[in-house]
Amino acid sequence: MANAKIIAQKEQAVQEVAAKLRESSCTIVADYRGLNVKQVTELRRQLREAGVEFAVLKNTLIRRATAQTELTELDPVLTGPTAVAFSKSDVVAAAKIISEFAKKNDKLSVKGGVVEGRVVDAAQIKALADLPSREGLLSMLLSVLQAPIRNFALAVKAVAEKQEGAQA
């Protein structure tokens, strides 16, 4: 029979993973089979710099956490060696880093994930990775908002120059 202390530790681990699933704006599940220690360390470093937590977890532990968070649609991808990236703030950061890393290392493959509480497949994670960063999107929005003001200023300047030319 299982030791009560071990059961308590496992239950604590399930609670922690469930909390991370709830708190994360983006969670990516990947198969890391075939990556060596150096490659995994490099991936962890890149993710850590972006504020993303990366962990290798047992599938049964993740399944129990998904049951608690009502994300059981993720269960079919929980096969084989599984690594999970949890990003609390930036939705795009983890997807970008993992997708770029997977392009260079064909052994890493994205299985699926959870974005803003919705289960998504690998194709949707790739599409998310292709989006510009948050800063890039904000700069695009700012330029779109400034365009009418800039055009109005240019029109006023052209009218003023035309009137000055007519007076001269």
Secondary structure, DSSP 8 states (H G I E B T S, - for coil): ---HHHHHHHHHHHHHHHHHHHH-SEEEEEE-TT--HHHHHHHHHHHHHTTEEEEE--HHHHHHHHHHHT-GGGGGG--SS-EEEEESS-HHHHHHHHHHHHHH-TT-EEEEEEETTEEEEHHHHHHHHTS--HHHHHHHHHHHHHHHHHHHHHHHHHHHHHHHHHH-
